[in-house]
């Protein structure tokens, strides 16, 4: 499958294969014209698109579950809690809040502008490109899409070519539920996406690796296009001596192995003392056996690695440090067992790259201070976890580090809250989304001041020549003390 799906794909079947022709030009032109017509701006149009998305989710629930099972061996319930319900929640919130979000936002004024109207208008950017990865292929396509459509944009969605079944459903089924003059799905791998990125967009929303994030940002820079980058990295998980090892092990093992570890916010490695490690390892073994049985490969609740390339990469990582739990793999099934590694050196590959699989290395530190130093020596992570019965320890970790997202005594449950922004910081990304944050991300916040055509007598004070008295009056009227609250 490759090329653009949407209106016109049936009309231009040979376009893509014609050397020298641009396979994207017609579709992008059509979307631009649709945006210029103003059609996407009304609340009614936006609500119709969101209702279409909602119907897509409801009417195809089983198909979507099967799709994710085929791509990633996801159990239906896992697909529900990590993809479908979260998408539906976003759509429902956007539908409920659309009118409020779209309203002009009045702002405080100073004396000089007292008789004027000052407000922020949220206006759509125009043509938005959404590029998505394969690990939560529906969630990471549809959640940004909700924000982009709610904000009144035209959208080109480019799903990952690696989650092939999801790619097909997004290309063939989703467009039937949306106005296809304003929405298109584009297919292709790195080369074709590179060509797509040569075009000018008004906003690019990218979720994926830091490596490709740099390519996207460089392409966007050529057109001065604003970007959101939702990237990955290594997420530390500090386990304090003052905690219940079994409780921590349950939570860490669950969030590490969810989706076979292929989660951008999964705890990537544990930092703890050698004493805590000795208590944690048997507890992790007990949690893994409880969740996935004695033979995790036969568990319905454990996913598979997306493809051979990632399987090989992960199998190589199994040779780092010393395996104390798991370590098995089966290439014919793309299966990697839930694995715990100890005696891991910082210089080994498993501590140098994002793991993105069900492998958990444990690195020893002597104290909270040493853990904080370890974390701060590295790039700011997408997520940071701390487990301790002491709120002081949790708060110190929070106060003395930085990360996109943070959880104390918990995994990535914060993702279920549309009230929290989801974002990276530093090398883990820029920009935020979920809930209203998505709407704001996909809206230009236009500063507006509407004044009177008359009242020139009052405005005369600002024109030269400036007498002493006039200067004093103006200085006073412009001062921050003259700002009023709303
Ligand atoms: P990826 O960066 O390889 O691919 C993401 C998208 O970019 C895909 O659509 C792909 O087709 C496209 N792409 C790939 N190479 C390209 C190139 N050379 N030029 C232009 N486009 C290209 O990422 P992935 O392997 O699909 O996903 C895994 C990564 O995504 C991990 O690093 C993970 O941490 C990250 N991720 C981040 C989040 C988040 O919300 N922060 C969520 C999920 C995954």
Boltz pocket constraint, residues with backbone or C-beta under 6 A from the ligand:
constraints:
  - pocket:
      binder: B
      contacts: [[A, 131], [A, 132], [A, 133], [A, 134], [A, 135], [A, 136], [A, 140], [A, 158], [A, 159], [A, 160], [A, 161], [A, 162], [A, 188], [A, 189], [A, 190], [A, 191], [A, 193], [A, 194], [A, 207], [A, 208], [A, 209], [A, 210], [A, 211], [A, 212], [A, 213], [A, 215], [A, 230], [A, 231], [A, 232], [A, 233], [A, 263], [A, 264], [A, 354], [A, 356], [A, 382], [A, 424], [A, 428], [A, 429]]
      max_distance: 6.0
